């Protein structure tokens, strides 16, 4: 094989005679020089230089002249030779032309020894332009393109005067700058190489990511799609795998006759004879791709100059692709840095809430990898669940994010693609979601959205996974390695942003809790020692039969508050005192009374009334409830409105109350439960101190459930569920879910039990309810808001009468 390095122009060319000797040719016996040898396929013969300077023409019979040991021939034109000498009078321009044409060695020696390189290049330029004109004239006459002399290709390449070649290189350079797809650039380079050596066809093979296989890359003419076919390099049964393994160029004159390649080209090789295959190497020496050029049986074989042209193209092309790829990589990295800087500024300058940060992270992530939709799931380590309040950012067509409020969703940590990533810490790039068993199709079924590709990556902070970001459906193909690398960098910033957002959220919540605690402490405190001693001195009755009636109202007429003592009796009657400390029970009851504010309706009297109704419900059928269930229901009823301010949840949210900042849903109900826990945690107030740890947790969980159930926003869905179970006759007392559902309905019923009291009591209840409504309306006016008519005392005259006021009581439960 000849070297792939182009021959330098100022290299001294060997004389024809020396070339002949080198090639093993000899003068004929009669002394005439032999014809110049034909260039052999894929050899190191340099006689191509002398062929560019000589023209082989047929001449008439000639005379032989001996001149300095060199045989020279003088043909025709009437020249006279006397004693081996030509008379000067007979020398004419035609004679000289004939002489030089018939004795090229003399011309070669003269040019080498006497002519400057610039002059020779000027002559070659004239020759090439003349041949180009002849080629164009021939093409226009025949109506189809005719291949020019292949021997001129090397000259055109070496002397850089071929305008077609220059134009191809300029176009290739523009393609490299314009296209950042390395495969496409290499395909353009292959087309240029194939055109430069007039190959009948070509194949391009790219090295895959593993470095063990070659991928056949060639866009079909009819569809423009890509054909993908892999060949194992180690097998080496084809020409291309042999070259990929050896990293050496290969030129074959007959592919069908070479036993080294039983599989031939690996592609359709019908009618192909000559093959020129060469690797494309990176500057580091690593394989980048392999170019395979071929000619059919009817075409000439590849020559040395063809291989030299291919080498020159590919060496230049490999360097160009390498530096172009570096340029595109640096450009992409710069864009990524600008993108991350924008992300950092946007997120860290506007940390208002966790939801805001999550929304921005998903919006930026969606743009980073050109995804159609995005979801971010946070890890709840307490419950081993993934949860999200905002998910599926995007409207399905890649437009701007949808920011509508969405309910929180939760699912186990080991479920679905996101669960797998959160559990394993591995990144998942799924090309076809429906072919992956980890993908949950239920979401697509419910939404009608079709998930095709997925890119799911964990978010770390301090070595722990705090969340998972999931990108759905890349807009232009599938997620690739570049997307993974870019998103991996972006995930670091996501982790920092989420971590700081959590810290900010904790600080903000702590501040609001501090304000609430300060407010509570300024109003409430524990029961006094005198109150404790006075109640403890009273004996708890053994029997109070009237308390078992729902319509019992004697507690409303007593000048002295007997409700704490009645509460102790109901507790003793339901649960006994063997498992409870009476001192703790007394302190707990008195402190609960003290923590009910003196508001018109939601006060200690209302709390006791609800607990009395719950007592009557449990006494009606004690066997229906387990001891822990009954205990939870009674204590929840007694404490269900602790520290009620006489304002509803809507008022708390609109007035930007610290409570609303802490509890986004069921604001007051959450506060009532937390007040209950605060009382239990005070010294001498823990009435559950003798319960086991498991029973303690169960009771607290049931108390929380029952108190939250008094939020009327939850009553209607609970009522609908219970009605459906009863109508379908599938309600089961053995079902824990069914029992809890009934407990929730009973809590609301006891909360509204004033409607079953005697008529005069109902009228009084309605009056205090409206007084509390009007106080809230007055506060709203002070804050510059217009209350609803029912809470506006200035519009009380518009109410049609007492009957509608009673209807308002019923409306509390609607």
N, C-alpha and C positions, 0 to 999 in steps of 0.2 A: 504494500500500500504506500502511496505517496504521502508525504506530510501534508497536514491540513493547513500549514502556514503558507500564505501567498508568497510567490517568488518575487523578490525585489527586482525593480526595473534596471538598476545599475549593475546587476550581476553579469559577469562576462559569460556569454553563451559559447558553448563548445562548437568548433567547426563541424561542418557536415561530415567530413572524413572521420573525425573523432567519434561523432555520434554513431556512424556506421560501424566503426570498430567496436564500440561499446555494445551495440546490439548484435554483434556476431555476424555482420554482413561482410562480404568480401568482393573485391573487384573481379570482374569476369576475366577469363583467360585472355581475351583479346585486348585487355587493357582499358576497355570502356568502363566508366563508373557505373555501379549498379544503381537501380532506381531507389529513390529515398524510401525507407521502410515505412509502412503504415503504422499509425499509432495503435498500440495494443491496448485492450481494455484494462483499466485499473492497474497500470504499471507506473514505473518511475522514469519512463522515457522522456527526455527533455527536448527531443527534436521538434516539438511543437513550436519552439522559438524560430528555428530556421524555416519552418513551413510558412510562418507569417511573412517571411522576407523573400520568398521564392515563388515563382509561378511555373507549374509543370505544363509545358505545351509541346505538342508534336512538331518536329522540325524535319526538314529535308535531309538527305544523306550529308554527312559531315566528314571533315578531315581532322586528323588528330595532330596536335602540336605538343611537343615536349618543351616545357618552359620551367626551368628550375626544378625539375623533378616532379612537376605537376602536369598531369595530362589535361590539356584543354582542347575543347572541340570548337571548330569554326564551321558553321553550317551555312550553306547557300549564299545568296546575295552576291555571287560572283567574286568573292574574295580569293586572292591568289596567295598561296603559301609557298615560299621558296626557302629551302633548308630550315624549315621550322620557323620561319619569320614571316610576318605579315607586312606587306609594303605599306608605308604611311599614306601613300596616295590612294590606297584602296579603303582607308578607314573613313567611314561615314556614320552618321547617327543611327541609321538602320543597322549597319554592321555592328556598332557597339551594343545596341539593344539585343540583337540576336546573340552576340557573344555572351553578354551577361546572363541572358535567359538560359543559355545552354551551359553556362559555367557558374552556377550559383555560389560555389565555394569561393570563387574569387571575389564576388560581390560581398559575400558575408565577411570575408577577411578584411576587405577594404572598409566596410561600414564599421566593424568593430574597432579597427585601429585608427580610423581617421574622422569619424563622425561623432558629434556630441549627442548626448541622450535627448536633449530638447529637440534637436533636429529630427531624430528618429521618431519621437512621439508626434511631431508635427506631420511627418509622412504617414504615420499610422492613422492619425485623425482623418486625413484626406481619404485614405483607403476605406475606413469605416463608413464615412459619409457617403462615399460612392456606393458601397455595398447596400447601405440603407435605402438609397434611391432605387437601386436595382430591385431590392426586395419589395418596395412599395409599388413599383411599376408592375412587377410580376403578380402581386396580390390583386391589384385592381384589374389586371387582364383576366385572371383566372376566376375571379369572383369569390375566392376563398383564400384563407391564410395559408401561405407556404412556409415551411420551416427553413430558416436561413442556415448557412453553413455552421455546424456546431463548433468547428475549429475556431471561429471568430469569437465565440463566447468568452473564452479565456482572456483573449486580448482586451475585449471590451471591459471585462471585470478588472484586469490588472491595471489598466491605464486610466480607469475611472472617467471614461469619456462617453460612456453609453448613456444617453439621455433616458432611455426606458428604465434602465436599472436605477438611475438616480431618482427617477420619479417614483419607482416602487419603494425605494428606501424612504423617501419623504412621506409617502402615504402611510407606510408602516410606522414611521415615527409619530405621525399624528394619531394613528390608531392606539399606539401604546400610551400616549398621553391622555387620550380621550377615554379609553376603556380600562377599568381597573380590574377586569376579569382576566386572570393570567391565562386561562385556557383559551379564551377568545384571541388574546394577543399572540399566543403560540400558534393558533390556527392561522392567523393572518401571516405570520412568519413562514409557516409551512407552505402556504399558497405562493408566496413570493419565491421561495426556494424551488418549488416545483415548476413555476413559470420560468425561472432563470435557467434551468437545465432542460427545459422542454420535456418534462416527464409526462407520461400518459396518465398517471394517477399518483395519489399519495395517501398515506395513512398516518395519523398522529396518535401517539399513545402517551397518556399522562400517568405519572406515578401517583398512586393513591396515598391516602394518609398513613397507612401502615408501612409503606415502603417495600411491600412484598408483592404487590400486584400492579399490573399496567391496565389502564382503562382506555379502551378504544374510543377516540373522540373524533367524530366527523359528522357535520350537519348534512342530512340528505337534501338533495336538490328539491325534491317534490314537497316535503312538509316543513323543512326548516327545524324539525325537532332533533334532539340529540340521540344518537345511538350509543348505548353503553354496553360494553362487553369486556370482561376482565380476563387477564391472562396471568398465571402465576410465573414469576420470574425464575424461581428455582427450578421449575420443570425444564425450561430451556428447549422446548420442542419446536419453537418457531424462531424465525430470524430475529424478530423484535425482542424476544426474551433473551436470546443469546447476546445481542448487543447490550441490552440493559444489564446483564450480569457481568460482561467483560468490560463494558464502557469503552469499547473499541469500535471504530467504523468498519463496515463490512460491505464489499462490493461483489455481487454474484452475477456470473454470465448466464447461468441456467439454474433457476431455483428448483426445478423439478428433478435435477440430476444430483443434488447435494444430499447425501444421506444424513447429514447432521441435523437436518430440519424436516422430520417426517410430517409435521403439520404445516409446512410451508409458511405462508404469510400469517396463518391464523384467521384470516378473513377470506373472502372469495378470491381465489387466485387463478381463476380460469383465464387462460390465454396469456398469462404473464410469464415472461422469461427472465429478464434482467431486473435486479433489485439493487438499490443503493440505500443502505440503512445506516443512520448515524445518530449517536446520542447527543442530547442537548444538556450540557453540564453547567451547573452554577459556578460562580467564581471560586467557591470553596471546593469544587471537585465533585460535589454530590449530584446525583442524577436528577434532572428536572423532567425530561420527557425524551421520547425517541421518535425520530422522523423516518418514515419508510417510503421511499420513492420507487416507482417501478415503471418499466416499459414493456409493452406487449411484444409478442413474437415477431410482429411485422416491423418493429422499430429498431433502430441501431442500438448497440450495446452502450452502456455507460463507459465513459473514458476518464482518464486521470483528471482532465481539466473540469469535468463535471463534478467529480468529488471535491476538487479544490474550490470550486464555486460554492458548493454546498457548505463546506467547512467554513469558508469566509463569511457566508451569510449567518450561519448558526453561531459562530463565535461572537460576531457582532450582536446578533439577536439575543443570545443568552445574557450578555452584559447589559444590553438595553433593557431586557425584561427585568433583570435583577435590580437595576437602579430605578426603573420605573416602579417596581413593586415597593422598593424602599420609599420612593416619593409618595406613592399612594398610602403606604402604611403611616408615614409621618403626617400626611395630610389628614388621614382618618384619626390618628391619635390627637392631633391638634383640635379637630372638631370635637372629639370626645372630651378633651380637657376643657374646651369652651363650654360644652354641654354640662359637664360636672360642675364647673364654676357657676353656671347659671342655676343649676339645681341647688347648690350650696347656698347661694344668695337668697333664692326664693324660699327655701325651706327654713333656714336658720334665722332669717330676718322676719319671719311671719309665723312663729310657733304660737298659735292661738289655742289649738286643741289637737288632740290625737287624730280626730277625724280629718281635720284640715291637712295635717302632715300626710296621712294615708292617701288622701285624695291627690295631693301633689305628687307623691311618689309614684302612684299608679299612672298618672298622666304622663310624667316624664319617662317612666319605663315603657309605656306604650309607644311613645315617639321614638325612643332609643332603638328598639328592634323592629319598628314598623308592624306592630301587632294590632289586630282588630279589637281585641278586648283584653282587659287586665283585671286581676283579682289579687288581693293581699289578705292573707290569713295570719292571725297572730296566735301564738301558742299560749294556752292556759295550763300552766304546769300543775295547778291545784286539781283540776279535773281531768288532765290528760286529754284535752280537746283542742281543736282548732276552731277559731271563731272569727267572724267578720261582720262588721256593720255596714261596710261599703264594699261592693264587689261588682264584677262584670262591668267595669268602666268602659263605655263605648256603646254605640247604637247598632253595631253589627255591620257597619259599612266603613269603619275606620274614621268616623267623624269625631268631633270634639266629645269630651267626656260627658256622661249623663250624671247630674249631681242630685237627682231626686232622692228623698229619704227612703231608706230601705231598712227592713227589719233585720235584726241580728240573726245570723245562722250559726249553728254549731254542729260539729260532727267529730267522731272519735279520731284520735291522733294517728291511728293505723288504717284509716279508710281513704281510698281514692289515691290519685296521683299526688295531691298536696300532702296527704297523710304519710305516704311513703317517703317523700322528700324530707318532711319534718322529722320522721323517725330515723331515717338512715343518714341524712346529711348529704346525700348524693344529688347532683344535678340531673334532671331528666330532660332529654330532648327527644320528643316523640314525633316521628314523621307521620304516623297514621294512628290517631287516637283510638279508633274502633278496632284496631288490631292489637291493642295493648290491654291485657286483662285488668290492669290496675285502674283503668279509666272507668268512671261511673257514668253510664249513659242516661241515668234517670233525669239529670238536669236538662239534657238536650230534649228528652221526650216531653218534659213539662213546658219548656220555653219555645220549642220549635226551632231552636238554633242548632246549626250543624258544626260540631267541633272537628277540625281536621288535624291541625298540628298544635303541639303544646311545648312550651319551654318553661320548666318549673325549677326554681332555684331557692335554696335556703338563705336566710338572712341571719348573720351571726353578730353577736356582741359579747366581747370578753369570752370567746370560745363556746358560747351557748347559743343554740338556735332560738331566736325569739319570734320568727315568722317565716312565711313562705310567700314568694311572689310568683304568680302564674300568668304567663302570657299565652294568649289563645289566638290561633290562626294568623300566621304572618301574611301580610297583604300581597307579597310578591314571591311566592314559593314557600320554602320551608326554612325553619331556623337553622343556621349554620354555626360553624365553630367560631366565626368572628362575632356573632351575636352572643354566644356564650361568654367569650372573653370580655366583651364590652360590658355585658350585664354583670359579670362577676365583679368588675371594678365598681360599677354603679351600686351593687349590693352592699359594698362597704359603706358608702355614703347613706344608703337606706338604713343600715343598722345604726349608724351614729344619729341619724335624724330621729328614728323611732325611739332610741334610748333617751335622747334629750327631750323628746316630746313626752315620754313617760315620766321623766323627772319633773318636767314642767307641770304635767298634769297632777302629779303627786303633791308638788309644792302648792299648786293652786287649790287642790282639794283640802290639803292640810290647813291652809289659810282660812278657807271657808268653814272648815270644821272648828277651827279655833274661834272664829267669830260666833258660830252657833253655840259652842260650849260656853263662851263668855256670856252670851246672852242668856243662856239657860241658867248658868250659875248665879247671875245677878237677880234672877227671879225666883229660882227654886233653891231649896236645900233639903236636907233630911228632916225627918220628923224629930221633934224635940224629945228630950228625955221625959219631960212631964207628960207629953202626949202618950209616950210609950208606957209610962207607969200607970197612967189613968186607965188605958184600955186593958192592960194586963191585969189590973185589979178587978176588972169585971169578969164575971163567970160566963162562959159561953153556954147558952141554953142547950138543953138536950133535944128539945122539940120546938119547932116553929112551923106548924103545919100550913099556915097561910102562905108561906113563901113558895110552896109548890104550885100555886095558881099563877097563871100568866097575867091575870088582871090585878095582881097584888100591887097596891100603891101606897101603903101606909107610910113608907119611908119618906113620902113627899110632905106629910103633915107634921112630922115631928119637929119641934123646936130644937131639940138636941139631936145632933147627928148620930144616929144609930147605925148608919150604913157600914162603918168599919166592923162593928160587932156582928151585924148580919152577914157580912162577907166571910168573917171567920167561921160562923155557923155553917154557911153553905159549903165552905171548904172542908170543914170537919165532917159534915154529913156525907159528902161525896167520896172523900179519900181517907178519912181518919187522920189521926195525928201520930201514929206509930212510926211513920217514915219521915216525919217532918219536925223541925225544931219550932216550937210554938213562939219563941222569942223572935226568931227570924221571920216567921209568918206575920207577927204583929207589926214589926218594923216595916216589912215589905208593904203591907196593906196601908199603913198610915202614910208612908212615903209616896205610894201611888196616888193617894188622895191629894197630897200636897203638890204633886206634879201635874195635876189637872188644873188648867188655868181657869180663872173666874170670868169666863165668857158666857154669853146668854144661853147657849144650848150645849155645845160640846164641852161640858164640864164634868165634875165628879159625879153629879147626880145621873147624868147620861151614862157615864161609864158603869156605875153601879146597876142602872136599869138594864143595860145590855147583859151584864154578868148574871143578873137575876133571871132574865129570859133564858140564857144558856143553861143555868141551873135547872130551870123547869123542863127544858128539852131533855137534858140528860136523865133527870129523875123520871120522866115519862117512860123511858125504856132503858134502864142502865146496862142491860146485857148487850145492847147493840154496839157498845163502844168498849175498847180496851182501856185499862186504867191509864195508860200513857196518853191515849187519844183524848179521853175525858179531861185529864189534867191540863193538857195543852189547850183544849177548847175553852175551858173555864178561865184560865189565866189570860188567854188571848182576849176574851171578851172583857175582862176587867181592865185590861191595859190598852185596849185597841185605839183609844184616842188620846193617849198621854201627850201632854204639852201641845194640845191643839190650840191654834191661835184664833180660831173663829173665822178663818179664811180657807177657801177651797184651793185645790191644786192649780187651777188655772190662774188664780190671783198670784200665787207664789212664783209661777213662771213669768208672768207679765211684769211683775214688780222686781224681777231680777233678785229674788231672795237668795241668800246664801244656801238655804235648803235646796232650792231648785238647782243650784250649781253642783251640789253634792249628789242629789238623786234626780236623774233625768226623767224617770217614770215613777208613778205612784209616790210622789214626793212626800206627802204628809204621812202616808202609811209606813214608808221606810223609816221615817223619823220616829213614829210611835214605837216601832219595834226596837229601834236602837235605844230609845229611852228606857224601854223595858229591860234590855240587857244592861244598861248603865246602872239601873237600880239594883239588879241582881248582883252586880259586881261590887257594890258598896259593902263595906264591912257590916256584918250582922244582918244582911238582907237576902242572902242566897237561900231561898226556900227549897232548892233542888240539891243541896249539898250532900244529901245521903243517897242520891241516885248514883248508879254506876256511870262510868264515863260514856258508855254507849247509849244508855237511857237518857243521859243529860243532853247529848247531841240530838237524839231523836226528838225530845221534847222541845228544844229550842227551834229545831227545823219546823216542827208542826206549828209552834206559836207564830213563827214568821209567816208561814203559809196562810194561817187563818187571819192574821192582821192584814196582810196584803190583799186578802180576798175582800175586805170591806171597801176597797176602791171600786166605786160603782162602774168604772170603765171596764172592769173584769166581770161584773155581775152578769151582763147580758150574754156574752159568749158561754159562760159557765151554765147559765140557765138553759140556753139552747142545747148544749151538750147533754145535760141531765134529762131534759124533756125527750130528746131523741132516744136515749137509753131506756127510759120508762115506756115510751110509746112502742118501741120495738121489743119490749119485754126482755131485754138483755142485761138489765142492771143486776150486778152481783155484789152481795155483801162481802164475798171473799176477795174481790178485786181491790187492791190498795188504791188504784187510780179512781175507781168508782166511789170509794169511801171518802177520799180526799175531796172529790168533787161535791159530794153531799155536804161535807163539813163547810166548804166555801159558801154554799147556798144558805146553810143554817146561820153562818156568821152574818150575812147580809140581812136575813130575816130577823135575827135578834137586834141588829143595829136599827131596824125600822119598827121595832116592836111597840113603839108608842101608839101606833095606829090601832092596836087591839085593846088599848086601855079604855076605861070609861070615857063617855063623851066629854065631860068637863075637863078631864085630863088631856084629851086630844086637843081641845080648844086652847088650853094653856101652852101645850107643846108647840102649836102652830104660831102662837104669839112670840114665843122666845126664838123660834126658828127665824121668823121674819125680822126680829130685832137684830139677830146676828147677820142676816142678809144686808140689812140697812147699814150696819156698821162697816161691812166690807164695801158697800157702795160709797159711803162717805170717804173711806180711804182712797178709793179709786178716783173720786173727784179731786181730792187733794193732790193726787199724782198726775192730774190732767187727763184722765180717761173717763169716758162716759160709761157708767155701769148699765147693765141690762135692766129693763123696767122693773123686774121682780125685786131687784136690789136697790132701787132708787126710791128713797123715802119721799122725795118730792113728787113722785108719781103714784103714791100709795092710793090716792083717791080714784085712780084709774082701775084699780082692782075691783071686780064686780061684786065682791062680797065674801062672806066668811066661807061659803061653800067652795069657792075657788082657792081660798087660802088653804083649806083642807086638801084640796087637789094638789096644791104645791107640795104638801108633805108626801103624797103619793109619788109626785114627780121626782123626789129625791132618789127613788129606786128605779127610775127609768133612764 
